[in-house]
Amino acid sequence: MRMQLFKAYPADMHRRMYDKLFGLMRRDGVPNLLNAAKGSLPFELRESAFAVATDLVLADGTVTREEENFLNELCRILEINQDRALKIVEVMSIKNRG
């Protein structure tokens, strides 16, 4: 919600969007949700989306196998270069220290 892209959206629109996305995830699974999201995500925001997801995964200081698999799948679906993805993970790890 802090991103410039979403600042103009009213709170009820955010809520409806989250409800719809969580419903899709529960019904169709995470990989299908990610593939659908890729289609509506501008190419130039793919790395940003991966960075935000990585930041959320690392926020609690631990990474479960499920979270690691999620990030790997997201990286693959968004077609992010492996070296670039590792840099993003490294920076987000530094950000979330402590």
VOPAGU-2260 file (C-alpha; in pm, 1 decimal, decimal comma):
REM VOPAGU-2260
SITE   aa  ch    i         X         Y         Z
SITE  MET   A    0       0,0       0,0       0,0
SITE  ARG   A    1     300,1     229,7      41,4
SITE  MET   A    2     396,6     201,6    -324,9
SITE  GLN   A    3     322,7     500,2    -549,0
SITE  LEU   A    4     140,0     262,4    -780,1
SITE  PHE   A    5    -131,5     197,1    -518,4
SITE  LYS   A    6    -149,0     529,5    -331,2
SITE  ALA   A    7    -452,9     649,8    -526,4
SITE  TYR   A    8    -651,0     332,7    -450,0
SITE  PRO   A    9    -906,2     373,6    -169,7
SITE  ALA   A   10    -886,3     132,6     125,0
SITE  ASP   A   11   -1200,1     -57,0      22,7
SITE  MET   A   12   -1048,0    -123,4    -320,9
SITE  HIS   A   13    -736,3    -265,8    -151,4
SITE  ARG   A   14    -955,1    -489,1      61,9
SITE  ARG   A   15   -1155,5    -616,5    -237,3
SITE  MET   A   16    -834,8    -679,6    -431,4
SITE  TYR   A   17    -681,4    -878,7    -142,9
SITE  ASP   A   18   -1002,2   -1078,8     -96,8
SITE  LYS   A   19   -1009,1   -1166,0    -466,2
SITE  LEU   A   20    -640,3   -1263,5    -471,7
SITE  PHE   A   21    -662,5   -1478,3    -157,9
SITE  GLY   A   22    -973,5   -1645,8    -299,2
SITE  LEU   A   23    -786,8   -1727,2    -621,8
SITE  MET   A   24    -493,8   -1859,7    -422,8
SITE  ARG   A   25    -711,7   -2087,2    -211,5
SITE  ARG   A   26    -911,1   -2211,5    -509,7
SITE  ASP   A   27    -639,0   -2245,3    -775,9
SITE  GLY   A   28    -315,4   -2263,0    -575,2
SITE  VAL   A   29     -13,8   -2036,4    -551,7
SITE  PRO   A   30     150,8   -2128,4    -886,8
SITE  ASN   A   31    -169,0   -2044,9   -1078,6
SITE  LEU   A   32    -207,0   -1717,2    -889,6
SITE  LEU   A   33     153,0   -1624,3    -968,8
SITE  ASN   A   34     107,6   -1704,3   -1337,4
SITE  ALA   A   35    -207,7   -1491,3   -1349,0
SITE  ALA   A   36     -31,3   -1205,7   -1170,0
SITE  LYS   A   37     258,1   -1218,6   -1414,3
SITE  GLY   A   38      20,2   -1139,0   -1698,2
SITE  SER   A   39     -92,8    -815,0   -1537,3
SITE  LEU   A   40     243,7    -709,1   -1395,0
SITE  PRO   A   41     442,7    -470,5   -1615,0
SITE  PHE   A   42     781,8    -616,4   -1706,3
SITE  GLU   A   43     966,7    -331,1   -1534,6
SITE  LEU   A   44     799,6    -416,1   -1201,4
SITE  ARG   A   45     891,0    -786,1   -1193,2
SITE  GLU   A   46    1211,4    -732,7    -995,5
SITE  SER   A   47    1026,8    -497,7    -760,5
SITE  ALA   A   48     758,5    -760,4    -699,1
SITE  PHE   A   49    1026,2   -1020,7    -629,5
SITE  ALA   A   50    1202,8    -780,4    -391,3
SITE  VAL   A   51     880,3    -711,4    -199,4
SITE  ALA   A   52     804,9   -1084,3    -172,0
SITE  THR   A   53    1161,0   -1151,8     -55,9
SITE  ASP   A   54    1136,8    -874,2     200,7
SITE  LEU   A   55     815,9   -1024,1     340,6
SITE  VAL   A   56     965,5   -1374,4     356,0
SITE  LEU   A   57    1275,7   -1249,6     538,5
SITE  ALA   A   58    1094,9   -1013,1     776,3
SITE  ASP   A   59    1075,4   -1266,6    1060,6
SITE  GLY   A   60    1442,4   -1362,5    1030,9
SITE  THR   A   61    1382,4   -1719,9     919,9
SITE  VAL   A   62    1316,3   -1885,7     585,3
SITE  THR   A   63    1123,6   -2211,4     580,9
SITE  ARG   A   64    1160,3   -2466,7     302,8
SITE  GLU   A   65     812,4   -2368,1     182,3
SITE  GLU   A   66     912,3   -1999,9     166,8
SITE  GLU   A   67    1233,5   -2084,9     -16,8
SITE  ASN   A   68    1035,8   -2290,4    -268,1
SITE  PHE   A   69     792,4   -2001,8    -309,7
SITE  LEU   A   70    1072,2   -1755,0    -386,1
SITE  ASN   A   71    1233,4   -1997,5    -630,9
SITE  GLU   A   72     900,5   -2047,8    -808,8
SITE  LEU   A   73     832,5   -1674,2    -815,3
SITE  CYS   A   74    1177,9   -1610,5    -959,2
SITE  ARG   A   75    1115,7   -1868,9   -1230,4
SITE  ILE   A   76     767,1   -1744,0   -1318,5
SITE  LEU   A   77     876,6   -1380,2   -1329,1
SITE  GLU   A   78    1178,1   -1482,4   -1540,0
SITE  ILE   A   79    1425,2   -1302,2   -1315,8
SITE  ASN   A   80    1791,0   -1368,1   -1385,8
SITE  GLN   A   81    1936,9   -1596,2   -1116,8
SITE  ASP   A   82    2228,6   -1361,0   -1040,6
SITE  ARG   A   83    1990,1   -1067,0   -1006,6
SITE  ALA   A   84    1759,8   -1269,5    -779,7
SITE  LEU   A   85    2052,5   -1360,8    -554,1
SITE  LYS   A   86    2149,6    -992,7    -527,9
SITE  ILE   A   87    1793,5    -903,5    -432,3
SITE  VAL   A   88    1789,5   -1177,1    -165,6
SITE  GLU   A   89    2126,2   -1056,7     -34,5
SITE  VAL   A   90    2011,4    -695,1      -5,0
SITE  MET   A   91    1683,0    -792,5     160,8
SITE  SER   A   92    1876,1   -1013,9     404,3
SITE  ILE   A   93    2091,3    -716,6     500,9
SITE  LYS   A   94    1781,6    -498,1     534,7
SITE  ASN   A   95    1615,2    -747,8     769,0
SITE  ARG   A   96    1909,3    -813,5    1001,0
SITE  GLY   A   97    1846,7    -769,1    1366,0
